[in-house]
Amino acid sequence: MEMKHTARSMDFATTLKVRVTDLNYGGHLANDKMLAYFHEARVHYLSALGVSEADIGDGIGLTQTEAYVHYKAELFLGEVVEIRIRVDEVGKARFRLHYAVWRPVDGVLAAEGYTVLAAFDYQRRRPTRLPPLFADLLRSSAATASG
């Protein structure tokens, strides 16, 4: 799967620092931690939109239904990474977020991937549609980045 990530094509960026608890026996970022980095960046992005994973509007939350990671370079203790997010494929009940994890000190793309998030009614314990205001917010974010 080929993904193109440029600063212009991304909707949001945040930074994180590699912690000792993020490392594996090889001394570099553990593969499972990259999904945690995606999650942390997503929480920052949703917060910037004025929502949270627990409430995107109308009492509806989000649940992750799919994830993909393509590892491209090692990350080590203390390194700062910039995680850029782009919204894509906003549907009636779900949407896709693309992630690009950069090492700003040398401009290396360390990983890229995506997650698919679906609207979920945690009161009724079932999938549902995205609240219209939230879906419009996502579409607006995607249009701004691509325009």
N, C-alpha and C positions, 0 to 999 in steps of 0.2 A: 504494500500500500504506500503510495507516494503522497506526501502532504507538502504543501508550500506555505511556509510561514515567513512573512515579512512583518516588520513593525507596523506598516500601514494596514495590513490585512487583519490585524488583531484588534479586538474590542477592549481589552483590559490587560494590565500587567501588574504583578506584585512580586516582591522578593522574599526569599527564605534563605536561611543559613543551614548548611549541613551540620547536624548534631552528632555527637558520639553514638547516640541510640539509633541513628539512621544507618550505621555501618554494619557490614557483614564480616565474616571471617577473612575475606579478601582485602579488607581495609578500605573498601569503597562503598558507595551507597548501595544498600541492599535493594534487590529488584522490587520487593513488595512495597518499599517506602515510596517509590515513584507514584504509585496510586494514592498514597497518603498525601504526597505533595500536590497531586491533581486536586484532591479533596480540599486541602487547605486553601489553595488558590481559588477554587470554586466558592468556598465560604466567603472569601474576601470579595469576589466578584458579586455574588448575590447581595452581600451587605452594601456594596456600592450602589446597587440597584434599589436598596431600601427594603429588601425581603430577606428571608432565611430559608434553608432547606426544610425547616419545620412548618413554615407558613409563607407561601408565595401568593397568598390572597385567598379570600373566601374560606379560610380554614383548611386549605389544601396544602400538602407538603410534597416533597420530591423523594423518589427512590431511584437508585441506579439500576439499570437493567442490562447494561453492556459496558465493557471497558476494553481498551486496546492500548498497548504501550510498545513503542519501538525504541529500544535503547541504542544510543549512538556513541556515547563517550562516558568514561568514568567520572564520578564526582567524589571528592574527598572531604574529610573533616575540615570544617571552618570555611569552606568555599561558599560564596554567595551565589545563588541562582535567581534568575528572573524567569518567572512563569507567565507566559502570555496566553490569553484565552480568546477564542473566536467562537461565536454562536453560528450554528448551521442547522439546516433541516428542522425548522420549527413547524411541528405538525399540530394536530388537534389535542393530542394527549402527551406528546413527548418532544424532546429536542436533543440535539447533539452539541456538545462542547468540544472543540479541538484545543489541545494544549501544546505549547512549544516551550521547552525548558532550556534556557540559554545560560551559559557561563559568561557574564558580562566582561570579566577581566580579559578574556581572549576571544570573545565572540563565537565560541564553540556551541553548537546545538547538541546538548547532552541527551535529550529524549524528546519524542513527540508522541502524541496519541490522542485518544478521544474517549469520552464517556457519553452514554445515552442516558438521559434522565427522563423519568415519567412522572406525571402527576399522580398523587396517591392520597386518597381520603383515609387518614389514619383513624378517624372515628368509626367509619363503616368498614375499615380494613379491606379496601378494594381500589383498583385503579379508577381513574376518572379523567375528565378533560382538564387541560390547562385553563386556569381562570383567564378570561379574555384580556383583562388589563395587563396581566403578566406576559401573555403571549405577544401582545402588542409591544410591550417593553423589549422583549427579546428581538422581535423583528426590527424594531427601530435601532437597536444596538447593532444588529447585523448589517443593516442598510448603511449606517453611519460609517462602519469600518470598511465596507466595500466601495463606498462612494467617494 
